[in-house]
Amino acid sequence: MNAILALAFKDLRLLMRDKVGFFFTFVFPIGYASLFGVIMSGMSGGSESTGGIPVVVVDDDQTDGSAAFIEELVASKEFEIQKSTLDDAGNLVRKGNVLAYIIFPKGFGQARERIFGRIAPRIEIGVDPSRQAEVAMLEGLLTAKLYERVQEAFTNPEVIAKQVDESLANLAGEEDVAPVTRAALMTFLPALKIFSKAMADDDSSGGMSNAIQAANIDVVSVARNETEKLNVYAITFPQGIIWGVMGCTAAFGISLVVERTKGTLLRLQMAPLNRTHVLGGKALACFLTTVTVATVLILFGIVVFKIQPNSYAKLAMGILAVSLAFVGIMMLLSVAGKTEQSAGGIGWAVMMVMAMIGGGMMPLQFLPQFMQDIGSISPVKWSILAIEGATWRNFSYVEMALPCCVLLGIGIVCFTLGARAFKWSS
């Protein structure tokens, strides 16, 4: 028993002396749990830093009624509203800058004011198809906002009386109404005026408003110029590709540490090779592997799940940029730890955090606003955007340039720092 205790205390002392091991045993789990707590608070709406749903408004109606409803949305905490034209709004949604655009067509204001009109108010929303959970939330919030008008009317007998009088006046001027329908409405509407007053006085009533249609909401996907339905696998495969690339990055980073600790790198330098050859060969191998993994995954999606990229040339451009970025990250991670275990722990910890704040685990829009801003430093965010831009967002070459240039910059900086800090012996 004494021998067992002695060995146990020996391992504990070694753990305490290993700063990297101590960090990942005690400190990192605390930070990881705290980070997930911040994320979950953003998803549940508990964080005050989480902004409203970002949408663009296009007012084709240009009436007091549509303007008043837009002001209600602006004043609401559930939305972040900006106004634009239809073309600009479509581009903002397609690029992923906002969740959706909302079009208020001609006649919206008038239809919303006429509760008993034969045509319910109609709006159209163009949505980012990769964010279906938020789209459902948006529809629910819009329906609730539109329904407030109906609810207000059925709790205010004066509003009902005004609506009934306007409907009776309109009915008198419509010649295409069947005599039987006209007679029924002429009987029903005055009775409704009397009933609404009684309903407002009776707190136990209130079910009648549920029978009124508040609005028609037409939803269209904003992804590509074609009219075909977007393949859902085109939305999910970019994340899968990035995880495959990160796996290659971790494996090659650890292999460099293993070769250093076992003296392989020193033996290679005894051959007619210099350090540039050694690091260049490792970088090329990592690059070719990540390109192969990404290509195989996208080909699998094309063959099996019928994914149809917008442009194969742009897709190749995105994959090359992603691979170059993660080659640089591989080099930087290879100098993060002295041993294989510490390098592996640090490497995967860093990449997990990059994935969490970059949209690799859950949509960025579910995160608190300050984390969405921080997410711009993550190569995962730009990698997903580059592949999505070529796969289904229909980016132009100019639009593809931003994520690709950011990825190239990350790759160059990380590779330079890693190469300068690299140690050839343990």
Stockholm file with secondary structure:
# STOCKHOLM 1.0

chainA/1-426         MNAILALAFKDLRLLMRDKVGFFFTFVFPIGYASLFGVIMSGMSGGSESTGGIPVVVVDDDQTDGSAAFIEELVASKEFEIQKSTLDDAGNLVRKGNVLAYIIFPKGFGQARERIFGRIAPRIEIGVDPSRQAEVAMLEGLLTAKLYERVQEAFTNPEVIAKQVDESLANLAGEEDVAPVTRAALMTFLPALKIFSKAMADDDSSGGMSNAIQAANIDVVSVARNETEKLNVYAITFPQGIIWGVMGCTAAFGISLVVERTKGTLLRLQMAPLNRTHVLGGKALACFLTTVTVATVLILFGIVVFKIQPNSYAKLAMGILAVSLAFVGIMMLLSVAGKTEQSAGGIGWAVMMVMAMIGGGMMPLQFLPQFMQDIGSISPVKWSILAIEGATWRNFSYVEMALPCCVLLGIGIVCFTLGARAFKWSS
#=GR chainA/1-426 SS CHHHHHHHHHHHHHHHHCHHHHIIIIIHHHHHHHHHHHHHHHHTTCCTTCCCEEEEEEESSCSHHHHHHHHHHHHSTTEEEEECCHHHHHHHHHTTSSSEEEEECTTHHHHHHCTTCSSCCEEEEEECTTCHHHHHHHHHHHHHHHHHHHHHHHTCHHHHHHHHHHHHHHHHHCTTSCHHHHHHHHHHHHHHHHHHHHHHHCTTCCCGGGGSCCCEEEEEECSCSSCSCCCHHHHHHHHHHHHHHHHHHHHHHHHHHHHHHTTHHHHHHHSSCCHHHHHHHHHHHHHHHHHHHHHHHHHHHHHHHCCCCSCHHHHHHHHHHHHHHHHHHHHHHTTSCSSHHHHHHHHHHHHHHHHHHHTSSSCGGGSCHHHHHHGGGCHHHHHHHHHHHHHTSCCCHHHHHHHHHHHHHHHHHHHHHHHHHCCSCC
#=GC SS_cons         CHHHHHHHHHHHHHHHHCHHHHIIIIIHHHHHHHHHHHHHHHHTTCCTTCCCEEEEEEESSCSHHHHHHHHHHHHSTTEEEEECCHHHHHHHHHTTSSSEEEEECTTHHHHHHCTTCSSCCEEEEEECTTCHHHHHHHHHHHHHHHHHHHHHHHTCHHHHHHHHHHHHHHHHHCTTSCHHHHHHHHHHHHHHHHHHHHHHHCTTCCCGGGGSCCCEEEEEECSCSSCSCCCHHHHHHHHHHHHHHHHHHHHHHHHHHHHHHTTHHHHHHHSSCCHHHHHHHHHHHHHHHHHHHHHHHHHHHHHHHCCCCSCHHHHHHHHHHHHHHHHHHHHHHTTSCSSHHHHHHHHHHHHHHHHHHHTSSSCGGGSCHHHHHHGGGCHHHHHHHHHHHHHTSCCCHHHHHHHHHHHHHHHHHHHHHHHHHCCSCC
//
